[in-house]
Amino acid sequence: MQFRELGDSGITVSDICLGSWLTYGVGVDTANAKACIDRAFDEGINFIDTANIYGKGAAESFLGEALKDRKRDSYVLATKLFFPMTDTDKGLSAKQIAKQIDASLERLQTDYVDLYQCHRYDDDTPIAETMEALSEVVRSGKARAIGFSEWSPQNIRDALAVPGTVKFVSSQPQYSLLWREPEEEVIPLSEANGIGQIVWSPLAQGVLSGKYLPGEQPPADSRAASDEMGGFISWLMQDTTLEAVQKLKPLADEAGCSLAQFAIAWVLRLPNITAAIVGASRPEQVSENAAASDLTIDPALFAKAEAIISSVKADYR
């Protein structure tokens, strides 16, 4: 397992991060979820990401139980706020930030999180109010550092311009071979300001594992076949995309790894990528994803993969 500094925070994290969206406390039974956590630690992963909205607190509550007997300094814990927890509890106002950090800490059974992130940008709250409230969370010791997810370049610039406040150290964008938009502005802007990327969906909701075949129904136990989860993946299930992904398999074979490992290693090739968030419903998935951390792959193979995907680039928006 390789480790990288999280932006300019001084916090060192594994470059594979275990996520909990649509899994722990929600879609995966407790025993399997706990086994995934244990396997992550066995593999050297020290970085765990969650959010208050995942299962409306269920993911945080599960992690609180799963981690309570481990030494607090043995792992790095990140959570997020923004989305509605109730009809009135939502957004990034000072009141909400103060309320939601305390609620998250109670569910997580800890005195602090290492990283507190804005899950999205709040157009209804002045950025100065948000930054001052987040700074108070850090100064009070309830979080060591702050970050954001899916903010526009202008959102980021506005936050950096607020004087006298704690600065962001992390960005959490969607990023994969099938979604490279952050390369245009977010990554260069972040790199210039000491902000590292913790990317989500490096496997494009599992599509880059190669398990979805063009012209065939998805496996019954897959995310694409789920009524609850399928909506998050439908935009990736075009036959032309799935055909291109199948063409990547020989490249992974040449690199001596699985296609999933190849896709994660591609994400980790950039210096500004601090970690790739992976989801897992079974311990063996944790192990397979973790192995991508140690891979050294010929950049020429990555270039070939990019050419294959770009040749069938669809309008995914």
C-alpha positions as CSV (number, residue, x, y, z in Angstrom):
1,M,0.0,0.0,0.0
2,Q,1.3,3.4,-1.0
3,F,0.7,6.6,1.0
4,R,0.4,10.2,0.0
5,E,-0.1,13.6,1.8
6,L,-3.6,15.0,1.6
7,G,-3.0,18.3,0.0
8,D,-1.1,20.7,2.3
9,S,-2.8,19.2,5.4
10,G,0.2,17.2,6.7
11,I,-2.2,14.2,6.9
12,T,-0.9,11.0,5.3
13,V,-3.4,8.6,3.8
14,S,-3.4,5.4,1.8
15,D,-3.9,6.0,-1.8
16,I,-6.8,3.6,-1.7
17,C,-9.7,4.9,0.3
18,L,-12.7,2.7,1.4
19,G,-16.0,4.4,0.6
20,S,-19.4,3.7,2.0
21,W,-21.9,5.1,-0.5
22,L,-24.7,2.7,-1.3
23,T,-23.0,0.0,0.7
24,Y,-22.3,0.1,4.5
25,G,-25.4,0.6,6.6
26,V,-27.5,0.5,3.5
27,G,-27.1,-2.1,0.8
28,V,-24.6,-4.6,2.4
29,D,-25.4,-6.8,5.4
30,T,-23.6,-5.9,8.6
31,A,-21.4,-9.0,8.8
32,N,-20.1,-8.6,5.2
33,A,-19.7,-4.8,5.7
34,K,-17.6,-5.4,8.9
35,A,-15.5,-8.0,7.1
36,C,-14.8,-5.4,4.4
37,I,-13.6,-2.9,7.0
38,D,-11.4,-5.6,8.6
39,R,-9.9,-6.6,5.3
40,A,-9.2,-2.9,4.4
41,F,-7.0,-2.6,7.6
42,D,-5.4,-5.9,6.7
43,E,-4.5,-4.6,3.3
44,G,-3.0,-1.4,4.8
45,I,-5.8,1.0,3.9
46,N,-6.1,3.7,6.6
47,F,-8.5,6.0,4.9
48,I,-12.3,5.7,5.2
49,D,-14.8,8.1,3.6
50,T,-18.5,8.5,4.4
51,A,-21.2,11.2,4.6
52,N,-24.2,12.0,6.8
53,I,-26.6,11.5,3.9
54,Y,-25.5,7.9,3.2
55,G,-28.5,6.0,4.5
56,K,-29.6,9.2,6.4
57,G,-26.9,8.5,9.0
58,A,-26.9,4.7,8.7
59,A,-23.4,4.5,7.2
60,E,-21.9,6.8,9.8
61,S,-23.6,4.7,12.6
62,F,-22.3,1.5,11.1
63,L,-18.8,2.9,11.0
64,G,-19.0,4.2,14.5
65,E,-19.7,0.6,15.7
66,A,-17.2,-1.0,13.3
67,L,-14.3,1.3,14.3
68,K,-15.0,1.9,18.0
69,D,-12.5,-0.7,19.2
70,R,-9.6,0.5,17.0
71,K,-7.1,3.1,18.0
72,R,-8.3,6.4,16.7
73,D,-4.9,7.4,15.3
74,S,-4.8,4.2,13.3
75,Y,-7.1,5.5,10.6
76,V,-8.1,8.7,8.8
77,L,-11.9,9.3,8.8
78,A,-13.7,11.7,6.4
79,T,-17.3,12.6,6.3
80,K,-19.5,15.2,4.5
81,L,-22.6,17.4,4.8
82,F,-24.9,19.3,2.5
83,F,-27.8,17.1,1.3
84,P,-31.1,17.2,3.3
85,M,-31.2,15.1,6.4
86,T,-34.7,16.4,7.1
87,D,-37.0,18.9,5.4
88,T,-35.2,21.8,7.1
89,D,-31.8,20.4,7.8
90,K,-29.7,20.9,4.7
91,G,-27.1,23.1,3.1
92,L,-23.9,24.8,4.4
93,S,-25.2,27.6,6.6
94,A,-23.3,28.2,9.9
95,K,-26.2,26.8,11.8
96,Q,-26.2,23.6,9.7
97,I,-22.5,23.1,9.9
98,A,-22.5,23.4,13.7
99,K,-25.5,21.0,14.0
100,Q,-24.4,18.4,11.5
101,I,-20.8,18.1,12.6
102,D,-22.0,17.2,16.1
103,A,-24.6,14.8,14.8
104,S,-21.9,13.1,12.6
105,L,-19.5,12.8,15.5
106,E,-22.1,11.2,17.7
107,R,-23.0,8.6,15.1
108,L,-19.3,8.0,14.4
109,Q,-18.5,7.6,18.1
110,T,-15.5,9.9,17.9
111,D,-14.4,13.3,19.1
112,Y,-13.2,14.5,15.7
113,V,-13.0,13.6,12.0
114,D,-9.8,14.1,10.1
115,L,-11.6,15.6,7.1
116,Y,-14.9,17.4,7.0
117,Q,-16.2,18.0,3.5
118,C,-18.9,20.0,1.8
119,H,-20.7,17.5,-0.3
120,R,-21.8,20.1,-2.8
121,Y,-21.8,23.9,-3.1
122,D,-24.6,25.8,-1.4
123,D,-25.9,28.6,-3.6
124,D,-28.2,29.8,-0.8
125,T,-25.5,30.6,1.7
126,P,-22.8,33.3,1.4
127,I,-19.4,31.6,0.9
128,A,-17.9,33.7,3.7
129,E,-20.5,32.3,6.1
130,T,-19.7,28.7,5.1
131,M,-15.9,29.2,5.3
132,E,-16.1,30.9,8.7
133,A,-18.3,28.1,10.1
134,L,-16.0,25.4,8.7
135,S,-13.0,27.2,10.2
136,E,-14.7,27.2,13.6
137,V,-15.1,23.4,13.2
138,V,-11.4,23.1,12.7
139,R,-10.4,25.5,15.5
140,S,-12.7,23.7,17.9
141,G,-10.9,20.4,17.2
142,K,-13.9,18.7,15.7
143,A,-12.1,18.3,12.4
144,R,-8.4,18.4,11.4
145,A,-9.0,19.7,7.9
146,I,-11.7,20.6,5.4
147,G,-12.6,19.8,1.8
148,F,-15.3,19.9,-0.8
149,S,-16.9,17.6,-3.4
150,E,-17.9,18.6,-6.9
151,W,-17.4,22.3,-6.7
152,S,-16.9,24.4,-9.8
153,P,-13.6,26.2,-10.4
154,Q,-15.3,29.5,-9.6
155,N,-16.7,28.0,-6.4
156,I,-13.2,27.0,-5.4
157,R,-11.7,30.4,-6.2
158,D,-14.4,32.2,-4.2
159,A,-13.7,30.0,-1.2
160,L,-9.9,30.6,-1.4
161,A,-10.5,34.3,-1.6
162,V,-12.3,34.5,1.8
163,P,-9.7,36.1,4.2
164,G,-8.9,34.8,7.6
165,T,-10.3,31.3,7.2
166,V,-9.0,27.8,7.2
167,K,-8.1,26.7,3.6
168,F,-9.4,23.6,1.9
169,V,-7.0,20.7,1.5
170,S,-9.1,18.3,-0.6
171,S,-11.4,18.0,-3.5
172,Q,-13.6,15.0,-4.2
173,P,-14.6,14.9,-7.8
174,Q,-15.9,12.0,-10.0
175,Y,-12.9,10.9,-12.1
176,S,-12.2,7.9,-14.2
177,L,-11.1,6.8,-17.7
178,L,-14.8,7.4,-18.6
179,W,-15.0,10.8,-16.9
180,R,-12.0,13.1,-17.2
181,E,-13.6,16.5,-16.8
182,P,-11.6,17.5,-13.6
183,E,-8.4,17.5,-15.7
184,E,-9.6,20.7,-17.5
185,E,-9.7,23.1,-14.5
186,V,-10.3,21.5,-11.1
187,I,-7.1,19.5,-10.9
188,P,-4.7,22.3,-12.1
189,L,-6.4,24.9,-9.8
190,S,-6.3,22.5,-6.9
191,E,-2.6,21.6,-7.5
192,A,-1.7,25.3,-7.5
193,N,-3.4,25.8,-4.1
194,G,-2.3,22.8,-2.1
195,I,-5.6,20.8,-2.6
196,G,-5.4,17.1,-3.3
197,Q,-8.0,15.0,-5.1
198,I,-9.9,12.2,-3.4
199,V,-11.7,10.8,-6.5
200,W,-14.9,8.9,-6.4
201,S,-16.1,6.3,-8.9
202,P,-12.7,5.4,-10.4
203,L,-14.3,2.3,-11.8
204,A,-17.2,4.3,-13.2
205,Q,-19.8,2.5,-11.0
206,G,-18.2,-0.9,-11.8
207,V,-18.3,-0.5,-15.6
208,L,-14.5,-0.4,-15.8
209,S,-14.3,-3.8,-14.1
210,G,-15.5,-5.2,-17.4
211,K,-18.3,-7.2,-15.9
212,Y,-21.0,-5.5,-18.0
213,L,-21.2,-6.9,-21.5
214,P,-22.7,-5.1,-24.5
215,G,-26.0,-6.5,-25.6
216,E,-26.5,-8.5,-22.4
217,Q,-28.4,-8.0,-19.2
218,P,-26.3,-7.0,-16.2
219,P,-25.6,-9.7,-13.5
220,A,-28.5,-10.1,-11.1
221,D,-26.4,-9.1,-8.1
222,S,-24.8,-6.0,-9.8
223,R,-25.5,-2.3,-9.2
224,A,-26.8,-1.9,-12.7
225,A,-29.5,-4.5,-12.0
226,S,-30.7,-2.9,-8.8
227,D,-33.8,-0.7,-8.9
228,E,-32.4,1.4,-6.1
229,M,-28.9,1.8,-7.5
230,G,-29.3,1.4,-11.2
231,G,-30.2,5.0,-11.8
232,F,-26.6,6.0,-10.9
233,I,-25.1,3.9,-13.6
234,S,-27.6,4.0,-16.5
235,W,-25.7,6.8,-18.3
236,L,-22.6,4.5,-18.6
237,M,-24.5,1.4,-20.0
238,Q,-24.4,2.3,-23.7
239,D,-23.3,-0.6,-25.9
240,T,-20.6,1.6,-27.5
241,T,-19.1,2.3,-24.1
242,L,-19.3,-1.3,-23.0
243,E,-17.7,-2.4,-26.2
244,A,-14.8,0.0,-25.7
245,V,-14.3,-1.2,-22.1
246,Q,-14.0,-4.8,-23.3
247,K,-11.2,-3.6,-25.6
248,L,-9.2,-2.5,-22.5
249,K,-8.9,-6.1,-21.2
250,P,-5.9,-7.1,-23.3
251,L,-4.1,-4.0,-22.0
252,A,-4.8,-5.1,-18.4
253,D,-3.6,-8.6,-19.3
254,E,-0.4,-7.2,-20.7
255,A,0.1,-5.2,-17.5
256,G,-0.4,-8.3,-15.5
257,C,-3.5,-7.2,-13.5
258,S,-7.2,-7.2,-13.6
259,L,-9.1,-4.5,-15.6
260,A,-10.4,-3.0,-12.3
261,Q,-6.8,-2.7,-11.0
262,F,-5.7,-1.2,-14.3
263,A,-8.4,1.5,-14.1
264,I,-7.6,2.4,-10.5
265,A,-3.9,2.6,-11.3
266,W,-4.7,4.9,-14.3
267,V,-6.4,7.3,-11.9
268,L,-3.5,7.2,-9.4
269,R,-1.0,8.1,-12.2
270,L,-1.4,11.9,-11.5
271,P,0.6,13.5,-8.7
272,N,-2.4,15.6,-7.6
273,I,-4.5,12.5,-7.0
274,T,-4.2,11.7,-3.3
275,A,-6.5,8.7,-3.2
276,A,-9.1,6.7,-5.2
277,I,-12.3,5.9,-3.3
278,V,-13.4,2.3,-3.9
279,G,-16.6,0.6,-2.8
280,A,-16.8,-3.1,-1.9
281,S,-19.5,-5.4,-0.8
282,R,-17.2,-8.4,-0.2
283,P,-13.7,-8.6,1.4
284,E,-12.2,-10.1,-1.8
285,Q,-13.2,-6.9,-3.7
286,V,-11.3,-4.8,-1.1
287,S,-8.2,-6.9,-1.6
288,E,-8.4,-6.7,-5.4
289,N,-8.8,-2.9,-5.4
290,A,-6.1,-2.5,-2.8
291,A,-3.6,-4.3,-5.0
292,A,-3.8,-1.5,-7.5
293,S,-1.8,0.7,-5.1
294,D,1.4,-1.2,-5.8
295,L,1.2,-1.5,-9.5
296,T,3.7,0.0,-11.9
297,I,2.2,0.2,-15.4
298,D,3.8,1.3,-18.6
299,P,2.4,4.7,-19.5
300,A,2.2,3.6,-23.1
301,L,-0.6,1.1,-22.0
302,F,-2.4,4.0,-20.4
303,A,-2.1,6.0,-23.5
304,K,-3.6,3.2,-25.6
305,A,-6.5,2.9,-23.1
306,E,-7.2,6.6,-23.4
307,A,-7.3,6.4,-27.2
308,I,-9.7,3.5,-27.1
309,I,-12.1,5.3,-24.8
310,S,-11.8,8.7,-26.5
311,S,-12.7,7.1,-29.9
312,V,-16.2,6.3,-28.6
313,K,-16.6,9.3,-26.3
314,A,-20.3,9.8,-25.7
315,D,-22.2,12.8,-24.3
316,Y,-22.5,11.5,-20.7
317,R,-24.1,14.6,-19.3
